[in-house]
Amino acid sequence: MFQTYIQHVKTLTRAAVCVTICFSFWGCGTQHMRPSVAVQEDSETASANYEHIGDAYYHQEKYQMAFVKYDRAVSLNPRNTRAQYKKGLARLSAGQHQKALEEFNTIIDKHPKYALAYEGQGRAYFLLNDRARAVVSFQKAISMDPDLWRSHGYLGILYDTQKQHARAAKAHRQAIKLQPDEGSLYNNLGVSRLMVSDYDGAVLAFKTALEKNNQLPRAYNNLGFALSKKEQYDLAYQAFKKAGDPAAAYNNLGCGFMANEDVESAMVYFRKALEMKPEFYKKAADNLKKAEAARRK
């Protein structure tokens, strides 16, 4: 099960008033996790048992407990590189990004050909907002293991943020080729297509994302924005509504009209959002003020 542990947003409306177009990210899934019933205090078997107990805690999202068990596994068997790697994953999932980076760097120092360590290093750099180093780490990871789909996916996102969109599209598609059932990868490809105003390509990508996984609110939101750019507003509203509540849908539809420079229609839908949730929907009120200011210009 993949988690979204960070949200990177790119605002694509000209007026920059509301709709955020969201990439998807992936949690730190570990391989071959299973719980162990008993812990034996001898050699490699004990290390493996502690590692498996750590896996069970990790699946329960008890990341600190998972880290403790992985750390014990490494202390019992320093050659257990996989458990060392999982220590880094536990740190990442717990939001301890600098400490995670230290774990991955330790592995690289000892095992410079361990591809997953470079992928973990790239994730840590990404979360620490050191995007240049993240690119280098992910590139190093796939040079060692071209099948690391997460590394390709992250490179696609990073290339998009660097406005290298052709290179980004290639990376997104390679990630999809390696993991064709992961809906979030199609979402990211759709965002990439939005950035170059390929609205037909974006709509197709977002629809495919939702065919793979209809529990992706950000894909519904992104689809709504792409449809609004195509001036298919009824369909856009339906997509926005599936991403959140009706008031949010009206607000986002208003943003779609603003992006297409239709200020009068935008104001209508911002008002609808306010009518539905006047005490809650501050964003719609702010957007309405900006729309009114735009109309007066």
Backbone torsions as a table, in degrees:
resi	resn	phi	psi	omega
1	MET	NA	127.1	-176.8
2	PHE	-96.2	141.0	179.7
3	GLN	-109.8	153.3	170.1
4	THR	-100.1	108.3	-174.5
5	TYR	-107.4	0.3	173.9
6	ILE	-152.6	146.8	178.4
7	GLN	-122.1	116.2	175.2
8	HIS	-102.9	127.0	-175.1
9	VAL	-119.4	146.6	175.7
10	LYS	-126.1	116.1	179.9
11	THR	-83.2	123.2	-174.4
12	LEU	-110.8	-1.5	177.7
13	THR	-78.5	141.5	-178.6
14	ARG	-60.9	-41.7	-178.3
15	ALA	-79.6	-9.5	178.2
16	ALA	53.8	44.5	-175.2
17	VAL	-101.5	-19.5	-171.1
18	CYS	-160.9	-61.7	-167.9
19	VAL	-71.1	127.2	173.2
20	THR	-109.5	133.8	-177.7
21	ILE	-100.6	121.8	-164.5
22	CYS	-111.7	128.4	166.3
23	PHE	-73.7	161.2	173.2
24	SER	-109.0	148.9	176.7
25	PHE	-126.4	168.3	-172.4
26	TRP	-121.6	140.1	177.2
27	GLY	-73.1	178.8	-171.1
28	CYS	-93.9	64.6	180.0
29	GLY	-60.5	132.5	176.8
30	THR	-103.7	158.2	-174.2
31	GLN	-95.7	146.9	172.3
32	HIS	56.1	44.5	179.1
33	MET	-82.5	134.4	172.7
34	ARG	-157.5	146.8	179.9
35	PRO	-74.7	157.1	177.1
36	SER	-120.3	142.9	-176.2
37	VAL	-80.5	-43.1	-175.2
38	ALA	-128.7	152.3	177.6
39	VAL	-110.8	123.1	178.4
40	GLN	-101.8	131.1	-174.9
41	GLU	-88.3	48.0	177.8
42	ASP	-142.6	130.7	168.2
43	SER	46.6	-146.3	-173.2
44	GLU	-67.5	-29.4	179.8
45	THR	-63.2	-43.9	178.7
46	ALA	-62.9	-41.8	178.6
47	SER	-60.1	-45.4	179.7
48	ALA	-63.1	-39.0	179.5
49	ASN	-64.3	-44.0	177.4
50	TYR	-63.1	-37.8	177.9
51	GLU	-61.3	-43.6	-179.3
52	HIS	-67.2	-35.7	175.5
53	ILE	-65.6	-39.7	174.8
54	GLY	-59.1	-39.2	177.5
55	ASP	-60.4	-41.9	179.7
56	ALA	-62.8	-43.9	177.0
57	TYR	-63.2	-38.4	-179.2
58	TYR	-61.7	-44.5	179.4
59	HIS	-63.7	-25.4	176.9
60	GLN	-86.1	3.5	-178.5
61	GLU	63.6	26.7	173.7
62	LYS	-97.8	76.1	-167.2
63	TYR	-69.8	-34.0	178.9
64	GLN	-67.9	-41.5	176.9
65	MET	-64.7	-39.0	176.8
66	ALA	-60.4	-44.2	-179.6
67	PHE	-59.7	-43.3	-179.3
68	VAL	-59.0	-43.6	-179.1
69	LYS	-69.1	-40.9	177.0
70	TYR	-63.5	-39.7	179.2
71	ASP	-62.7	-40.0	177.1
72	ARG	-64.5	-39.5	179.0
73	ALA	-61.1	-41.2	-179.7
74	VAL	-70.0	-37.8	179.7
75	SER	-65.6	-33.2	177.9
76	LEU	-76.0	-31.7	-179.8
77	ASN	-143.9	91.1	-178.2
78	PRO	-59.5	-15.3	178.7
79	ARG	-85.1	-1.2	179.7
80	ASN	-80.3	78.8	-177.5
81	THR	-64.7	-33.8	-179.8
82	ARG	-61.7	-41.9	178.0
83	ALA	-67.4	-36.3	176.2
84	GLN	-61.3	-42.6	177.7
85	TYR	-61.8	-42.0	-179.7
86	LYS	-67.6	-27.3	172.5
87	LYS	-58.9	-42.8	178.1
88	GLY	-64.2	-41.1	178.2
89	LEU	-62.2	-41.6	179.1
90	ALA	-62.6	-40.5	177.2
91	ARG	-62.8	-44.2	179.0
92	LEU	-59.0	-48.7	-176.4
93	SER	-66.7	-24.9	177.6
94	ALA	-85.0	-0.5	-180.0
95	GLY	81.8	12.2	-179.3
96	GLN	-96.4	71.9	-167.2
97	HIS	-68.8	-40.8	179.3
98	GLN	-65.7	-42.0	178.3
99	LYS	-66.7	-35.4	175.8
100	ALA	-61.8	-44.7	179.0
101	LEU	-57.5	-40.6	179.1
102	GLU	-62.9	-38.5	178.4
103	GLU	-63.8	-45.9	-179.3
104	PHE	-66.9	-37.5	177.6
105	ASN	-63.8	-36.1	177.6
106	THR	-61.9	-42.7	178.6
107	ILE	-63.7	-44.8	-177.5
108	ILE	-62.6	-38.3	177.8
109	ASP	-60.5	-38.6	-177.0
110	LYS	-88.2	-34.0	-174.8
111	HIS	-133.8	77.1	-172.9
112	PRO	-66.9	-3.8	178.0
113	LYS	-109.9	15.5	-179.8
114	TYR	-87.6	98.6	-170.3
115	ALA	-59.8	-41.4	-177.9
116	LEU	-61.7	-28.8	178.4
117	ALA	-65.5	-36.7	177.2
118	TYR	-69.3	-36.8	175.8
119	GLU	-62.7	-45.5	177.6
120	GLY	-61.6	-41.2	177.2
121	GLN	-59.6	-42.8	178.3
122	GLY	-61.9	-41.2	177.8
123	ARG	-61.8	-43.4	-179.1
124	ALA	-63.9	-46.2	177.3
125	TYR	-59.5	-40.7	179.8
126	PHE	-59.6	-47.2	-178.7
127	LEU	-70.1	-23.4	175.7
128	LEU	-87.6	5.6	177.8
129	ASN	65.7	26.3	174.6
130	ASP	-102.3	77.4	-170.5
131	ARG	-69.1	-33.8	-179.3
132	ALA	-63.1	-45.7	178.3
133	ARG	-68.1	-34.2	178.4
134	ALA	-60.4	-44.0	178.8
135	VAL	-58.0	-47.0	-179.3
136	VAL	-60.3	-42.6	-178.5
137	SER	-65.3	-45.6	-179.7
138	PHE	-66.2	-38.3	177.2
139	GLN	-63.1	-39.9	177.8
140	LYS	-64.2	-41.4	-179.2
141	ALA	-59.7	-48.4	-176.3
142	ILE	-77.0	-19.5	173.6
143	SER	-67.3	-27.8	178.4
144	MET	-89.8	-36.0	-179.7
145	ASP	-141.3	94.4	-176.8
146	PRO	-63.7	-9.6	-177.5
147	ASP	-92.0	7.2	179.4
148	LEU	-79.4	91.6	-172.3
149	TRP	-65.6	-32.9	178.9
150	ARG	-63.7	-38.6	179.0
151	SER	-62.9	-43.2	176.0
152	HIS	-61.2	-42.3	-179.5
153	GLY	-62.2	-45.1	178.7
154	TYR	-65.5	-38.6	177.5
155	LEU	-61.7	-39.0	176.7
156	GLY	-58.3	-45.7	178.9
157	ILE	-62.8	-44.7	-178.4
158	LEU	-65.6	-42.0	178.3
159	TYR	-63.5	-37.5	176.8
160	ASP	-61.7	-42.2	-180.0
161	THR	-67.1	-22.1	176.1
162	GLN	-91.2	3.9	-179.6
163	LYS	63.8	26.9	172.4
164	GLN	-97.1	69.4	-166.3
165	HIS	-70.5	-34.4	177.7
166	ALA	-65.4	-42.0	177.8
167	ARG	-66.5	-37.7	178.8
168	ALA	-63.0	-46.0	-178.6
169	ALA	-59.4	-39.8	178.5
170	LYS	-62.4	-42.2	179.7
171	ALA	-67.6	-43.2	178.2
172	HIS	-59.6	-43.8	-177.2
173	ARG	-69.9	-32.2	176.2
174	GLN	-67.7	-39.5	176.6
175	ALA	-61.0	-43.0	179.0
176	ILE	-64.2	-40.7	178.6
177	LYS	-59.3	-38.0	-178.3
178	LEU	-80.0	-28.6	-176.3
179	GLN	-138.0	69.0	-169.4
180	PRO	-67.7	-14.4	-178.8
181	ASP	-98.2	3.8	-179.6
182	GLU	-88.3	102.9	-174.1
183	GLY	-59.0	-34.8	-176.1
184	SER	-63.4	-25.2	178.9
185	LEU	-66.7	-37.0	177.3
186	TYR	-70.2	-34.9	174.7
187	ASN	-58.5	-45.0	-178.9
188	ASN	-66.3	-38.4	175.3
189	LEU	-62.0	-39.4	178.4
190	GLY	-62.2	-42.8	177.3
191	VAL	-60.6	-41.5	178.8
192	SER	-60.4	-40.9	178.8
193	ARG	-69.5	-35.7	175.7
194	LEU	-58.9	-38.7	-176.4
195	MET	-64.5	-21.0	178.1
196	VAL	-111.1	18.1	176.3
197	SER	62.3	27.6	174.0
198	ASP	-91.8	80.2	-171.9
199	TYR	-71.7	-34.2	176.6
200	ASP	-64.2	-45.2	178.2
201	GLY	-63.4	-37.2	179.2
202	ALA	-65.6	-46.5	179.9
203	VAL	-59.3	-45.5	179.8
204	LEU	-60.3	-43.7	-179.1
205	ALA	-65.0	-43.8	-179.2
206	PHE	-66.8	-38.9	177.5
207	LYS	-63.8	-39.0	177.9
208	THR	-66.1	-39.8	176.9
209	ALA	-55.9	-43.5	-177.3
210	LEU	-75.9	-25.8	171.7
211	GLU	-66.5	-35.8	179.5
212	LYS	-76.4	-35.1	-177.2
213	ASN	-155.6	104.4	-177.3
214	ASN	-83.8	11.1	177.3
215	GLN	-108.3	41.8	-180.0
216	LEU	-117.5	86.5	-178.0
217	PRO	-54.2	-39.2	-178.4
218	ARG	-64.8	-32.0	178.3
219	ALA	-69.1	-38.2	174.9
220	TYR	-62.6	-44.3	180.0
221	ASN	-61.8	-45.4	-179.9
222	ASN	-64.9	-39.5	177.5
223	LEU	-61.7	-42.6	178.5
224	GLY	-58.9	-42.2	-179.7
225	PHE	-66.8	-43.1	179.3
226	ALA	-61.4	-41.6	178.4
227	LEU	-65.7	-37.2	178.5
228	SER	-66.6	-34.0	175.9
229	LYS	-65.0	-27.3	175.5
230	LYS	-87.4	4.4	-179.5
231	GLU	62.2	29.2	174.4
232	GLN	-98.8	72.1	-166.2
233	TYR	-71.2	-34.7	178.4
234	ASP	-62.9	-44.6	178.1
235	LEU	-67.2	-36.3	179.1
236	ALA	-62.3	-43.7	179.1
237	TYR	-60.3	-42.8	179.8
238	GLN	-61.4	-39.7	178.9
239	ALA	-67.8	-45.5	179.1
240	PHE	-59.6	-39.3	-177.5
241	LYS	-64.4	-34.6	178.4
242	LYS	-72.7	-18.8	178.8
243	ALA	-81.8	-22.4	-176.8
244	GLY	-166.4	-154.8	-179.0
245	ASP	-83.5	167.0	-177.2
246	PRO	-59.9	-35.5	178.8
247	ALA	-63.2	-43.0	177.1
248	ALA	-63.2	-37.5	179.7
249	ALA	-63.0	-44.0	178.0
250	TYR	-63.8	-41.6	178.1
251	ASN	-60.1	-46.4	-178.3
252	ASN	-68.1	-33.7	176.0
253	LEU	-65.1	-39.0	174.7
254	GLY	-58.9	-39.0	177.3
255	CYS	-63.1	-38.1	177.9
256	GLY	-61.6	-42.7	177.1
257	PHE	-64.7	-39.7	177.3
258	MET	-61.3	-41.1	180.0
259	ALA	-62.9	-29.0	178.1
260	ASN	-94.3	11.3	175.2
261	GLU	65.0	27.9	175.2
262	ASP	-103.2	81.9	-172.5
263	VAL	-67.1	-39.7	-177.4
264	GLU	-61.7	-46.0	178.6
265	SER	-66.1	-38.0	178.7
266	ALA	-58.0	-43.7	-179.0
267	MET	-62.0	-37.2	179.2
268	VAL	-58.4	-44.7	-174.7
269	TYR	-80.5	-29.4	172.7
270	PHE	-64.4	-38.2	177.8
271	ARG	-66.3	-39.3	177.2
272	LYS	-59.9	-41.8	178.9
273	ALA	-61.6	-42.2	179.2
274	LEU	-66.3	-37.9	179.1
275	GLU	-63.2	-35.1	-178.7
276	MET	-75.9	-37.3	-177.5
277	LYS	-141.2	69.5	-176.5
278	PRO	-65.7	-31.4	-177.0
279	GLU	-84.6	-12.2	-172.9
280	PHE	-113.7	-38.5	-164.2
281	TYR	-89.6	67.9	179.6
282	LYS	-59.3	-36.9	-178.2
283	LYS	-58.7	-41.4	179.9
284	ALA	-64.6	-39.0	178.5
285	ALA	-63.3	-43.4	178.2
286	ASP	-62.7	-41.7	-179.8
287	ASN	-65.2	-39.1	179.0
288	LEU	-62.0	-42.2	178.3
289	LYS	-60.7	-41.4	-179.9
290	LYS	-68.2	-36.7	177.9
291	ALA	-66.0	-41.6	179.2
292	GLU	-64.1	-38.7	177.6
293	ALA	-65.5	-38.3	178.7
294	ALA	-66.0	-36.1	179.8
295	ARG	-66.6	-33.7	-177.3
296	ARG	-74.1	-16.6	-176.8
297	LYS	-71.4	NA	NA
